[in-house]
Amino acid sequence: MRHLNSGRKLNRTSAHRKALFKNMVLALIRHERIKTTDPKAKELRRIADRMVTLGKQNDLAARRRAFAFMQSHEAVKKLFDEIAPRFKERNGGYTRVIKFGHRRGDAAMLSVIEFTGNEEQSKSKKPRKRSAAKKEGAPAEKPRRAAAAAG
């Protein structure tokens, strides 16, 4: 039984897992939105929320703890100066995981993980404009098979 064993192993050694999540947190902070597999996104959510909580403390000890994990001065600066102040009034739930679909190669479930609070950036794009032929009501061409069978 797995009593008191939290976290997914993701079929990796502990060092590989630590490096994986360090890189994923860096990518999430830099781009504020990344696409990855569903189990990785759900596990990354725990770590990213902890980093934002450190950013909200905004003291030297918290900066050092964040740097000890991420090893990037630029990422720590962005976390403390841009990302964490957005969540000053929020208690937890700094990230969201959205199911994205299946990966083509191995059919793994993909998800998008992003910081909450940037709804204006993540609004859906405008719908595509229809082609000129469909707008004018011109009849569509017959499919090739039907044309070959008819003629």
C-alpha positions in Angstrom: 0.0 0.0 0.0 1.1 3.6 -0.7 0.1 5.1 2.6 1.9 8.5 3.1 3.7 8.3 -0.2 2.7 11.4 -2.1 3.8 12.3 -5.6 4.2 10.4 -8.8 7.4 8.6 -9.8 6.8 9.0 -13.5 9.1 6.0 -14.2 12.2 8.1 -13.4 14.9 8.1 -10.8 14.8 10.8 -8.1 17.6 12.8 -9.7 15.9 12.6 -13.1 12.5 13.7 -11.6 14.2 16.6 -9.8 15.9 17.8 -13.0 12.6 17.3 -15.0 10.6 19.5 -12.6 13.3 22.1 -12.4 13.2 22.5 -16.1 9.4 22.4 -16.3 9.1 25.1 -13.6 11.6 27.3 -15.5 9.7 26.9 -18.7 6.4 27.6 -17.0 7.8 30.8 -15.4 9.4 32.0 -18.6 6.4 31.3 -21.0 3.6 31.3 -18.4 2.0 28.4 -20.3 3.4 25.1 -21.4 2.0 21.9 -23.0 3.0 18.6 -21.4 1.5 15.2 -20.5 -1.3 15.1 -18.0 0.5 13.3 -15.1 3.5 15.7 -15.4 1.2 18.7 -15.5 -0.6 17.6 -12.4 2.6 17.0 -10.5 4.1 20.3 -11.8 1.1 22.1 -10.4 2.2 21.3 -6.8 5.8 22.6 -7.3 4.8 25.7 -9.3 2.2 26.7 -6.6 5.0 26.4 -4.0 7.2 28.7 -6.0 4.5 31.3 -6.3 3.9 31.1 -2.5 7.6 31.8 -2.0 7.3 34.7 -4.4 4.4 36.1 -2.4 6.6 36.2 0.8 9.0 38.5 -1.0 11.9 38.3 1.4 15.6 37.3 0.9 15.1 33.9 2.4 12.3 33.1 0.0 14.4 34.3 -2.9 17.2 32.1 -1.9 14.9 29.1 -1.5 13.5 29.7 -5.0 16.9 30.1 -6.5 18.1 26.9 -4.8 15.4 25.0 -6.7 15.4 26.9 -10.0 19.1 27.9 -10.3 18.2 30.9 -12.5 18.4 34.5 -11.5 16.2 35.7 -14.4 13.4 33.2 -13.4 13.5 34.2 -9.8 13.4 37.9 -10.7 10.4 37.3 -13.0 8.6 35.2 -10.3 9.0 37.7 -7.6 8.5 40.9 -9.6 5.8 39.9 -12.1 4.1 36.7 -11.4 3.7 36.6 -7.6 2.3 40.1 -7.2 -0.7 39.1 -9.5 -1.7 36.6 -6.8 -1.4 38.9 -3.7 -5.1 38.5 -2.9 -5.4 34.8 -3.8 -4.8 31.9 -1.4 -3.7 29.0 -3.6 -4.8 27.8 -7.0 -2.2 29.8 -8.9 -2.1 27.3 -11.9 -4.7 25.5 -14.0 -4.4 22.3 -15.9 -6.6 22.1 -19.1 -6.9 18.8 -20.9 -5.6 19.2 -24.5 -6.1 15.9 -26.3 -4.0 13.0 -27.2 -0.4 13.0 -28.6 -0.2 11.6 -32.1 2.8 9.4 -31.6 1.9 7.4 -28.5 -1.7 8.6 -27.7 -0.5 10.0 -24.3 -3.0 12.5 -22.7 -1.7 16.0 -23.2 -2.6 19.0 -21.0 -1.8 22.7 -20.9 -0.7 24.1 -17.6 -0.8 27.9 -17.2 -1.0 30.5 -14.5 -4.5 31.7 -13.6 -5.4 35.3 -13.8 -4.4 36.0 -17.4 -7.7 35.3 -19.0 -7.3 38.2 -21.4 -4.2 36.6 -22.9 -5.7 33.1 -23.2 -9.0 34.0 -24.8 -9.8 31.9 -27.8 -8.8 33.2 -31.2 -11.3 34.7 -33.6 -13.2 32.1 -35.6 -11.7 31.5 -39.0 -13.2 33.3 -42.0 -14.9 31.1 -44.5 -13.4 30.9 -48.0 -14.9 33.1 -50.7 -16.5 30.2 -52.5 -18.6 29.2 -49.5 -19.6 32.8 -48.7 -21.0 33.4 -52.1 -23.1 30.3 -52.0 -21.3 28.7 -55.0 -22.0 25.0 -55.2 -19.2 22.8 -53.8 -17.3 20.5 -56.1 -18.2 16.9 -56.2 -15.9 14.5 -54.5 -13.6 12.7 -56.9 -15.0 9.3 -56.1 -18.5 10.3 -56.8 -17.5 12.0 -60.0 -15.6 9.0 -61.1 -18.5 6.6 -60.3 -21.0 8.9 -62.1 -18.9 9.4 -65.2 
